[in-house]
Amino acid sequence: MSDKQLQGEWLGSIKGSDESILIVLGPHPEWEGNVKGRISRPGSNHPMVGDVNQGSVTLEESADGSRITGTWLGEVTEGSCGTEIHGSYLEGEDAPPHAFIMRKAKP
């Protein structure tokens, strides 16, 4: 997977949560090879940045726009052609990881 494949709209879910999550990513305006966008949950909308490194996806969200409040660490699902990512969501530094899945909604 490349940063260009990571761009677009994604629908996500975190195990143990009923929240619907929309992630919209585009090219980062300052850092080539990275993405920048927003993550939206019911009642909240936060900035998000990320990248792809050797096939692994890292996304970081920020509730206050300056410090990381959530980290998404994932791998592309084999056979999905870059349209599905599974991994671990970490809310803050001390919280236990929760499984997540993201599916591409729009390129």
C-alpha positions as CSV (number, residue, x, y, z in Angstrom):
1,M,0.0,0.0,0.0
2,S,1.1,3.5,-0.7
3,D,0.2,6.9,0.7
4,K,-1.9,7.5,-2.5
5,Q,-3.9,4.4,-1.8
6,L,-4.5,5.6,1.8
7,Q,-6.1,8.8,0.5
8,G,-9.9,8.9,0.2
9,E,-12.9,8.1,2.5
10,W,-12.8,5.2,4.9
11,L,-15.5,3.8,7.2
12,G,-14.1,2.5,10.5
13,S,-15.2,0.7,13.6
14,I,-13.4,-0.1,16.9
15,K,-14.2,-3.4,18.6
16,G,-16.4,-2.8,21.7
17,S,-17.8,0.5,20.4
18,D,-21.0,1.1,18.4
19,E,-19.7,4.5,17.0
20,S,-19.6,4.9,13.3
21,I,-16.3,6.5,12.2
22,L,-15.6,8.4,9.0
23,I,-12.0,9.1,8.1
24,V,-11.2,11.4,5.1
25,L,-7.6,11.6,4.0
26,G,-5.8,13.5,1.3
27,P,-2.1,14.4,0.6
28,H,-0.3,16.2,3.4
29,P,0.4,19.7,2.2
30,E,3.8,19.9,3.9
31,W,5.2,16.3,4.2
32,E,5.5,14.4,0.9
33,G,4.5,10.7,1.3
34,N,2.1,11.5,4.2
35,V,-1.6,12.0,4.5
36,K,-3.7,14.6,6.3
37,G,-7.4,14.8,7.0
38,R,-10.1,14.4,9.5
39,I,-11.7,11.7,11.6
40,S,-15.4,12.1,12.4
41,R,-17.4,10.4,15.1
42,P,-20.9,11.3,16.4
43,G,-20.4,14.6,18.1
44,S,-16.7,15.1,17.3
45,N,-14.4,15.9,14.4
46,H,-10.6,15.8,14.8
47,P,-7.6,16.3,12.6
48,M,-5.6,13.2,11.6
49,V,-2.3,12.6,9.9
50,G,-0.5,9.4,8.9
51,D,1.7,7.5,6.6
52,V,2.5,4.1,5.2
53,N,5.9,2.5,6.0
54,Q,6.8,-0.9,4.4
55,G,3.1,-1.7,4.1
56,S,2.2,-0.8,7.7
57,V,-0.3,2.1,8.3
58,T,0.1,4.6,11.1
59,L,-2.6,7.2,11.7
60,E,-2.6,9.7,14.6
61,E,-5.6,11.8,15.6
62,S,-5.7,14.9,17.9
63,A,-8.7,16.0,19.9
64,D,-7.1,19.4,20.7
65,G,-5.1,19.9,17.5
66,S,-1.7,19.7,19.1
67,R,-1.1,16.4,21.0
68,I,-1.9,12.9,19.9
69,T,-5.0,11.5,21.5
70,G,-5.4,8.3,19.4
71,T,-3.1,6.1,17.3
72,W,-4.2,3.6,14.7
73,L,-1.6,0.9,13.8
74,G,-2.7,-1.4,11.0
75,E,-1.9,-3.7,8.1
76,V,-3.7,-4.0,4.8
77,T,-5.9,-7.2,4.7
78,E,-4.4,-9.7,2.3
79,G,-6.5,-10.0,-0.9
80,S,-8.4,-6.7,-0.3
81,C,-6.4,-4.7,-2.9
82,G,-5.7,-2.0,-0.4
83,T,-9.4,-1.4,0.5
84,E,-9.4,-2.9,4.0
85,I,-7.1,-2.4,7.0
86,H,-7.1,-4.2,10.3
87,G,-5.1,-3.3,13.4
88,S,-5.0,-1.9,16.9
89,Y,-6.4,1.4,18.1
90,L,-4.7,3.1,21.1
91,E,-6.6,5.8,22.9
92,G,-4.0,7.8,24.8
93,E,-0.7,6.4,26.2
94,D,-1.9,4.1,28.9
95,A,-5.1,2.6,27.4
96,P,-5.2,-1.0,26.2
97,P,-5.3,-1.6,22.4
98,H,-8.6,-2.3,20.7
99,A,-9.0,-4.0,17.4
100,F,-10.2,-1.9,14.5
101,I,-11.2,-2.3,10.9
102,M,-11.3,0.4,8.2
103,R,-12.9,-0.1,4.8
104,K,-12.5,2.2,1.8
105,A,-15.7,4.0,1.0
106,K,-14.6,6.3,-1.8
107,P,-11.2,6.7,-3.6
